[in-house]
Amino acid sequence: MKRFSIVFLQAVIVLIGVVALAILIRFPLTEGRATNLDLFSIYADPLILYGYVASIAFFVALYKAVQFLGYVGQNKVFSSNSVKTLKRIKQCAILFSIFIVMAGVYIRVAHHQDDDPAGVIAICIVTTFASIVVATAAAVFEKLLQNAVDMKSENDLTI
């Protein structure tokens, strides 16, 4: 893979992280019930704090994706480090989907009778599905790379 392509993909991943961070910082200020609250009260909301804790797994997965692309750029794809990186991406995606499902269940159970949680539940379902797709892809790539690393180490031992 060309160096420019790898740097471009890394830049796209970093841009995704910056946009997600901007949304995490800006969204609580524009939420409906935050109009009459001071800055500390807005960010001390338990659901907002839960969102920040859940986003840690997302940002770790993005960091690991940039790290994996670094291994690709160094021609170290077939190494145990790249397998470990894919395993960590898979774990982060699973953890993130668990956090999203738990948030969706909480919102479904604890919503006010006047509120309609359908939009939030739909976002939770789509986000969980996307996270499961990422976890599945990472698991498949992890398995393929692990088999390739095992074959490479067997070939190195016989030579």
TIVOGU-934847 format. One line per field, with one value per residue: x, y, z of N, C-alpha, C in turn; residue in three letters. Coordinates in nm, 4 decimals, decimal comma, padded with zeros to 6 digits, m for minus. Each point is the difference from the previous one (the first is absolute). Example, Ala and Ser with C-alpha at 12.3 -4.5 7.8 and 13.67 -1.06 7.14 Angstrom:
BEGIN
n.X <- (01,3190;m00,0350)
n.Y <- (m00,5690;00,1050)
n.Z <- (00,7800;m00,0720)
ca.X <- (m00,0890;00,0820)
ca.Y <- (00,1190;00,1190)
ca.Z <- (00,0000;00,0060)
c.X <- (00,0900;m00,0770)
c.Y <- (00,1200;00,1090)
c.Z <- (00,0000;00,0730)
residuo <- (ALA;SER)
END
This chain:
BEGIN
n.X <- (00,0846;m00,0362;00,1073;m00,0298;m00,0359;00,1078;00,0761;m00,0580;00,0096;00,1240;00,0125;m00,0614;00,0741;00,1065;m00,0402;m00,0255;00,1171;00,0513;m00,0681;00,0321;00,1222;m00,0063;m00,0553;00,0920;00,0779;m00,0427;m00,0285;00,0660;00,0685;m00,0300;00,0147;m00,1235;00,0309;00,1033;m00,1103;m00,0486;00,0947;00,0772;00,1227;00,0191;m00,1202;00,0325;00,1283;m00,0764;m00,0752;m00,0630;m00,0985;00,0319;00,0198;m00,1128;m00,0460;00,0576;m00,0468;m00,1170;00,0240;00,0460;m00,0894;m00,0822;00,0504;m00,0045;m00,1179;m00,0302;00,0531;m00,0627;m00,1011;00,0323;00,0113;m00,1110;m00,0515;00,0523;m00,0517;m00,1113;00,0181;00,0262;m00,0967;m00,0686;m00,0728;00,0904;m00,0382;00,0524;00,0726;m00,0027;00,0260;00,0890;00,0413;m00,0138;00,0624;00,0820;00,0072;00,0074;00,0859;00,0594;m00,0138;00,0352;00,0994;00,0297;m00,0202;00,0693;00,0884;m00,0057;00,0055;00,0943;00,0540;m00,0158;00,0398;00,0993;00,0235;m00,0085;00,0693;00,0936;m00,0482;m00,0187;m00,1184;00,0370;00,1123;00,0488;00,0400;m00,0909;00,0247;00,0059;m00,1066;m00,0486;00,0461;m00,0498;m00,1064;m00,0003;00,0268;m00,0881;m00,0823;00,0315;m00,0138;m00,1083;m00,0298;00,0415;m00,0677;m00,0982;00,0128;00,0143;m00,1029;m00,0612;00,0348;m00,0400;m00,1034;m00,0252;00,0221;m00,0756;m00,0832;00,0059;m00,0132;m00,0942;m00,0514;00,0129;m00,0432;m00,0924;m00,0178;00,0031;m00,0734;m00,0653;00,0191)
n.Y <- (m00,1169;00,0972;00,0682;00,0649;m00,1191;m00,0469;00,1011;m00,0137;m00,1332;00,0178;00,0896;m00,0879;m00,0953;00,0781;00,0277;m00,1277;m00,0206;00,0947;m00,0464;m00,1234;00,0443;00,0661;m00,1094;m00,0733;00,0961;00,0090;m00,1277;m00,0226;00,0920;m00,0789;m00,0898;m00,0433;m00,0917;00,0221;00,0512;m00,0515;m00,0810;00,0031;00,0386;00,0154;00,0504;00,0632;00,0192;00,0296;00,0110;m00,0939;00,0328;00,1276;m00,0170;m00,0694;00,0989;00,0797;m00,0730;m00,0081;00,1286;m00,0335;m00,0987;00,0943;00,0881;m00,0978;m00,0363;00,1295;00,0122;m00,1123;00,0571;00,1170;m00,0649;m00,0660;00,1143;00,0372;m00,1125;00,0337;00,1255;m00,0679;m00,0529;00,0268;m00,0201;m00,0848;00,0714;m00,0424;00,1091;m00,0274;m00,1266;00,0419;00,0813;m00,0962;m00,0768;00,1023;00,0165;m00,1314;m00,0026;00,1043;m00,0593;m00,1134;00,0570;00,0662;m00,1135;m00,0568;00,1003;m00,0090;m00,1320;00,0105;00,0951;m00,0771;m00,1018;00,0746;00,0497;m00,1227;m00,0410;00,0947;m00,0088;00,1288;m00,0094;00,1268;m00,0642;00,0118;m00,1169;00,0011;00,1296;00,0126;m00,0749;00,0693;00,1110;m00,0471;m00,0340;00,1128;00,0697;m00,0746;00,0101;00,1289;00,0058;m00,0717;00,0789;00,1039;m00,0455;m00,0274;00,1140;00,0598;m00,0745;00,0254;00,1285;00,0014;m00,0766;00,0730;00,1115;m00,0505;m00,0469;00,1188;00,0557;m00,0893;00,0157;00,1305;m00,0146;m00,0820;00,0848;00,0945;m00,0869;m00,0277;00,1266)
n.Z <- (00,0000;m00,0744;00,0259;m00,1152;m00,0449;00,0574;m00,0381;m00,1174;00,0085;00,0410;m00,0966;m00,0772;00,0547;m00,0099;m00,1224;m00,0122;00,0588;m00,0789;m00,1037;00,0371;00,0223;m00,1140;m00,0487;00,0613;m00,0439;m00,1236;m00,0171;00,1142;m00,0652;m00,1011;00,0938;m00,0149;00,0893;m00,0809;m00,0507;00,1106;m00,0396;00,1093;m00,0339;00,1314;00,0134;m00,1108;00,0325;00,1061;m00,1079;00,0715;m00,0808;00,0192;00,1292;m00,0038;m00,0760;00,0898;00,0985;m00,0604;m00,0187;00,1177;m00,0015;m00,0408;00,0870;00,0885;m00,0484;m00,0009;00,1208;00,0352;m00,0622;00,0560;00,1152;m00,0302;m00,0416;00,1157;00,0534;m00,0641;00,0391;00,1107;m00,0721;00,1099;m00,1085;m00,0438;00,1049;00,1129;m00,0203;m00,1291;00,0349;00,0891;m00,0965;m00,0901;00,0871;00,0228;m00,1325;m00,0114;00,1004;m00,0544;m00,1170;00,0574;00,0678;m00,1104;m00,0668;00,0974;m00,0022;m00,1305;00,0059;00,0936;m00,0764;m00,1062;00,0731;00,0486;m00,1200;m00,0460;00,1049;m00,0010;m00,1235;m00,0093;00,0555;00,0156;00,0261;m00,1219;00,0532;m00,0951;m00,0098;00,1309;00,0111;m00,1025;00,0573;00,1128;m00,0685;m00,0693;00,1099;00,0646;m00,1026;m00,0106;00,1294;m00,0140;m00,1032;00,0691;00,1058;m00,0835;m00,0637;00,1175;00,0399;m00,1151;m00,0018;00,1278;m00,0298;m00,1078;00,0687;00,0973;m00,0925;m00,0585;00,1202;00,0289;m00,1220;00,0186;00,1245;m00,0518;m00,0996;00,0919;00,0699;m00,1141;m00,0168)
ca.X <- (m00,0846;00,0811;00,0129;m00,1016;m00,1293;m00,0006;m00,0082;m00,1349;m00,0922;00,0255;m00,0567;m00,1456;m00,0336;00,0202;m00,1097;m00,1186;00,0157;m00,0160;m00,1426;m00,0715;00,0304;m00,0728;m00,1412;m00,0122;00,0126;m00,1016;m00,1385;m00,0700;m00,0375;m00,1154;m00,1103;m00,1168;m00,0122;00,1205;m00,0089;m00,0048;00,1006;00,1350;00,0920;00,0333;m00,1176;m00,0184;00,0956;m00,0097;m00,1148;00,0471;m00,0063;00,1102;00,1220;m00,0017;00,0402;00,1449;00,0662;m00,0196;00,0781;00,1407;00,0215;m00,0002;00,1256;00,1073;m00,0077;00,0543;00,1450;00,0536;m00,0111;00,1133;00,1185;00,0017;00,0425;00,1439;00,0635;m00,0123;00,0970;00,1345;00,0023;m00,0021;m00,1380;00,0005;00,0725;m00,0880;m00,0506;m00,1184;m00,1081;m00,0440;m00,0708;m00,1343;m00,0740;m00,0421;m00,1087;m00,1187;m00,0459;m00,0562;m00,1280;m00,0968;m00,0267;m00,0783;m00,1371;m00,0641;m00,0344;m00,1112;m00,1208;m00,0392;m00,0576;m00,1312;m00,0924;m00,0271;m00,0885;m00,1316;m00,0659;m00,0099;m00,0441;m00,1218;m00,1168;m00,0264;00,1061;m00,0023;00,1396;00,0201;00,1168;00,1210;00,0093;00,0442;00,1435;00,0682;m00,0010;00,0912;00,1364;00,0356;00,0216;00,1283;00,1062;00,0091;00,0639;00,1427;00,0545;00,0047;00,1082;00,1276;00,0198;00,0372;00,1373;00,0885;00,0168;00,0810;00,1377;00,0589;00,0376;00,1163;00,1156;00,0365;00,0644;00,1292;00,0924;00,0334;00,0938;00,1271;00,0641;00,0481;00,1088)
ca.Y <- (00,1169;00,1203;00,0788;00,1046;m00,0593;m00,0297;00,1282;00,0510;m00,0740;00,0426;00,1340;m00,0143;m00,0520;00,1105;00,0948;m00,0595;00,0194;00,1420;00,0315;m00,0639;00,0760;00,1266;m00,0295;m00,0291;00,1241;00,0982;m00,0477;00,0277;00,1414;00,0272;m00,0880;00,0752;00,0311;00,0682;00,1433;00,0771;m00,0509;00,0545;m00,0883;m00,1160;m00,0882;m00,0670;m00,1090;m00,0907;m00,0868;m00,1393;m00,0572;00,0606;m00,0635;m00,1373;00,0097;00,0222;m00,1252;m00,0942;00,0423;m00,0387;m00,1186;00,0464;00,0686;m00,1000;m00,0744;00,0862;00,0043;m00,1290;m00,0055;00,0776;m00,0802;m00,1101;00,0552;00,0217;m00,1296;m00,0249;00,0857;m00,0508;m00,1383;m00,0910;m00,0479;m00,1390;m00,0066;m00,0214;00,1305;00,0351;m00,0876;00,0549;00,1246;m00,0357;m00,0564;00,1129;00,0677;m00,0845;00,0135;00,1339;00,0056;m00,0757;00,0787;00,1163;m00,0429;m00,0290;00,1299;00,0588;m00,0768;00,0353;00,1341;m00,0113;m00,0622;00,0996;00,1035;m00,0619;m00,0268;00,1166;00,1227;00,0635;m00,0412;00,0974;m00,0082;m00,1120;m00,0419;m00,0775;00,0472;m00,0395;m00,1460;m00,0294;00,0315;m00,1057;m00,1225;00,0177;00,0057;m00,1342;m00,0806;00,0400;m00,0472;m00,1457;m00,0226;00,0257;m00,1101;m00,1195;00,0173;m00,0091;m00,1401;m00,0749;00,0385;m00,0518;m00,1436;m00,0162;00,0390;m00,0968;m00,1171;00,0366;00,0119;m00,1371;m00,0628;00,0642;m00,0459;m00,1392;00,0039;00,0509;m00,1047;m00,1082;00,0467)
ca.Z <- (00,0000;m00,0104;00,1233;m00,0010;00,0350;00,1428;00,0702;m00,0230;00,0869;00,1377;00,0146;00,0057;00,1333;00,0948;m00,0231;00,0626;00,1438;00,0326;m00,0149;00,1111;00,1206;m00,0096;00,0272;00,1432;00,0763;m00,0393;00,0083;00,1262;00,0105;m00,0852;00,0368;00,0424;00,1424;00,0458;m00,0275;00,1234;00,0928;m00,0117;m00,0705;00,0833;00,0084;m00,1296;m00,0147;00,1144;m00,0221;m00,0034;m00,1347;m00,0761;00,0498;m00,0519;m00,1406;m00,0050;00,0373;m00,1104;m00,1168;00,0173;m00,0836;m00,1391;m00,0299;00,0040;m00,1263;m00,1054;00,0175;m00,0431;m00,1460;m00,0508;00,0290;m00,0961;m00,1286;00,0117;m00,0261;m00,1441;m00,0656;00,0277;m00,0501;00,1149;00,0131;00,0452;00,1262;00,1149;00,0440;m00,0782;00,0471;00,1291;m00,0267;m00,0484;00,1133;00,0846;m00,0720;00,0160;00,1389;00,0172;m00,0712;00,0801;00,1206;m00,0403;m00,0285;00,1292;00,0587;m00,0752;00,0325;00,1369;m00,0043;m00,0632;00,0959;00,1044;m00,0546;m00,0230;00,1282;00,0878;m00,0664;00,0499;m00,0788;m00,1059;m00,1003;m00,0929;m00,0131;m00,1232;m00,0732;00,0730;m00,0103;m00,1372;m00,0059;00,0757;m00,0809;m00,1130;00,0529;00,0449;m00,1202;m00,0593;00,0889;m00,0162;m00,1304;00,0196;00,0804;m00,0841;m00,0979;00,0712;00,0374;m00,1206;m00,0357;00,1049;m00,0236;m00,1213;00,0293;00,0935;m00,0811;m00,0815;00,0893;00,0371;m00,1156;m00,0187;00,1037;m00,0325;m00,1131;00,0492;00,0790;m00,0863;m00,0869)
c.X <- (00,0896;m00,0038;m00,1067;m00,1360;m00,0091;m00,0115;m00,1392;m00,1013;00,0200;m00,0588;m00,1522;m00,0435;00,0170;m00,1120;m00,1306;00,0056;m00,0217;m00,1470;m00,0814;00,0243;m00,0728;m00,1485;m00,0207;00,0076;m00,1172;m00,1438;m00,0672;m00,0423;m00,1256;m00,1207;m00,1117;m00,0046;00,1204;m00,0089;00,0041;00,1054;00,1330;00,0924;00,0334;m00,1167;m00,0241;00,0900;00,0018;m00,1204;00,0481;m00,0016;00,1112;00,1320;00,0104;00,0432;00,1499;00,0763;m00,0113;00,0853;00,1481;00,0314;00,0068;00,1339;00,1202;00,0006;00,0536;00,1519;00,0636;m00,0090;00,1139;00,1294;00,0115;00,0436;00,1486;00,0778;m00,0058;00,1044;00,1434;00,0204;00,0126;m00,1413;m00,0025;00,0886;m00,0995;m00,0562;m00,1248;m00,1192;m00,0552;m00,0789;m00,1414;m00,0853;m00,0514;m00,1120;m00,1293;m00,0567;m00,0643;m00,1359;m00,1083;m00,0387;m00,0862;m00,1442;m00,0748;m00,0414;m00,1218;m00,1309;m00,0493;m00,0630;m00,1400;m00,1037;m00,0362;m00,0967;m00,1400;m00,0767;m00,0289;m00,0500;m00,1298;m00,1153;m00,0312;00,1032;m00,0196;00,1442;00,0320;00,1243;00,1299;00,0202;00,0462;00,1487;00,0803;00,0086;00,0993;00,1453;00,0467;00,0276;00,1343;00,1170;00,0183;00,0633;00,1509;00,0646;00,0120;00,1123;00,1360;00,0291;00,0424;00,1432;00,1006;00,0286;00,0873;00,1465;00,0679;00,0427;00,1234;00,1264;00,0471;00,0715;00,1389;00,1009;00,0386;00,1006;00,1374;00,0741;00,0575;00,1182;00,1284)
c.Y <- (00,1239;00,0783;00,1080;m00,0546;m00,0264;00,1281;00,0611;m00,0709;00,0359;00,1385;m00,0048;m00,0501;00,1080;00,1029;m00,0512;00,0203;00,1440;00,0405;m00,0616;00,0749;00,1337;m00,0204;m00,0274;00,1270;00,0935;m00,0457;00,0276;00,1454;00,0322;m00,0860;00,0827;00,0380;00,0750;00,1511;00,0837;m00,0425;00,0722;m00,1073;m00,1255;m00,0986;m00,0763;m00,1225;m00,0945;m00,0930;m00,1452;m00,0622;00,0566;m00,0630;m00,1441;m00,0021;00,0217;m00,1270;m00,1020;00,0373;m00,0347;m00,1206;00,0383;00,0633;m00,0941;m00,0804;00,0836;00,0072;m00,1303;m00,0156;00,0795;m00,0782;m00,1167;00,0482;00,0341;m00,1278;m00,0347;00,0815;m00,0455;m00,1418;m00,1010;m00,0523;m00,1393;m00,0135;m00,0195;00,1323;00,0414;m00,0871;00,0518;00,1287;m00,0273;m00,0596;00,1110;00,0792;m00,0782;00,0151;00,1361;00,0122;m00,0754;00,0782;00,1216;m00,0385;m00,0350;00,1297;00,0615;m00,0733;00,0341;00,1387;m00,0035;m00,0617;00,0984;00,1058;m00,0561;m00,0182;00,1284;00,1263;00,0512;m00,0354;00,0964;m00,0061;m00,1226;m00,0443;m00,0710;00,0428;m00,0429;m00,1509;m00,0400;00,0285;m00,1060;m00,1291;00,0112;00,0007;m00,1361;m00,0909;00,0330;m00,0503;m00,1514;m00,0348;00,0216;m00,1136;m00,1278;00,0096;m00,0124;m00,1444;m00,0842;00,0316;m00,0513;m00,1476;m00,0253;00,0355;m00,0971;m00,1265;00,0301;00,0112;m00,1382;m00,0713;00,0590;m00,0485;m00,1475;m00,0049;00,0492;m00,1052;m00,1114;00,0421;00,0058)
c.Z <- (00,0000;00,1308;00,0074;00,0425;00,1496;00,0808;m00,0163;00,0898;00,1470;00,0253;00,0083;00,1377;00,1055;m00,0156;00,0605;00,1511;00,0422;m00,0101;00,1139;00,1306;00,0001;00,0280;00,1482;00,0843;m00,0275;00,0246;00,1345;00,0153;m00,0790;00,0343;00,0626;00,1464;00,0545;m00,0165;00,1267;00,1011;m00,0190;m00,0581;00,0808;00,0052;m00,1296;m00,0087;00,1193;m00,0115;m00,0135;m00,1400;m00,0905;00,0439;m00,0480;m00,1471;m00,0146;00,0356;m00,1135;m00,1203;00,0128;m00,0885;m00,1479;m00,0362;00,0078;m00,1296;m00,1167;00,0086;m00,0495;m00,1521;m00,0649;00,0210;m00,0987;m00,1378;00,0013;m00,0239;m00,1488;m00,0750;00,0193;m00,0517;00,1134;00,0248;00,0604;00,1232;00,1134;00,0516;m00,0772;00,0395;00,1326;m00,0182;m00,0506;00,1112;00,0911;m00,0672;00,0160;00,1406;00,0244;m00,0688;00,0769;00,1244;m00,0326;m00,0298;00,1280;00,0688;m00,0691;00,0311;00,1406;00,0056;m00,0623;00,0926;00,1107;m00,0498;m00,0226;00,1302;00,0769;m00,0680;00,0609;m00,0927;m00,1143;m00,1125;m00,0887;m00,0249;m00,1320;m00,0769;00,0648;m00,0089;m00,1405;m00,0166;00,0737;m00,0817;m00,1158;00,0472;00,0476;m00,1192;m00,0648;00,0838;m00,0113;m00,1346;00,0112;00,0787;m00,0822;m00,1031;00,0674;00,0407;m00,1202;m00,0406;00,1018;m00,0228;m00,1229;00,0256;00,0950;m00,0744;m00,0845;00,0849;00,0430;m00,1144;m00,0233;00,1027;m00,0228;m00,1145;00,0442;00,0799;m00,0877;m00,0857;00,0742)
residuo <- (MET;LYS;ARG;PHE;SER;ILE;VAL;PHE;LEU;GLN;ALA;VAL;ILE;VAL;LEU;ILE;GLY;VAL;VAL;ALA;LEU;ALA;ILE;LEU;ILE;ARG;PHE;PRO;LEU;THR;GLU;GLY;ARG;ALA;THR;ASN;LEU;ASP;LEU;PHE;SER;ILE;TYR;ALA;ASP;PRO;LEU;ILE;LEU;TYR;GLY;TYR;VAL;ALA;SER;ILE;ALA;PHE;PHE;VAL;ALA;LEU;TYR;LYS;ALA;VAL;GLN;PHE;LEU;GLY;TYR;VAL;GLY;GLN;ASN;LYS;VAL;PHE;SER;SER;ASN;SER;VAL;LYS;THR;LEU;LYS;ARG;ILE;LYS;GLN;CYS;ALA;ILE;LEU;PHE;SER;ILE;PHE;ILE;VAL;MET;ALA;GLY;VAL;TYR;ILE;ARG;VAL;ALA;HIS;HIS;GLN;ASP;ASP;ASP;PRO;ALA;GLY;VAL;ILE;ALA;ILE;CYS;ILE;VAL;THR;THR;PHE;ALA;SER;ILE;VAL;VAL;ALA;THR;ALA;ALA;ALA;VAL;PHE;GLU;LYS;LEU;LEU;GLN;ASN;ALA;VAL;ASP;MET;LYS;SER;GLU;ASN;ASP;LEU;THR;ILE)
END
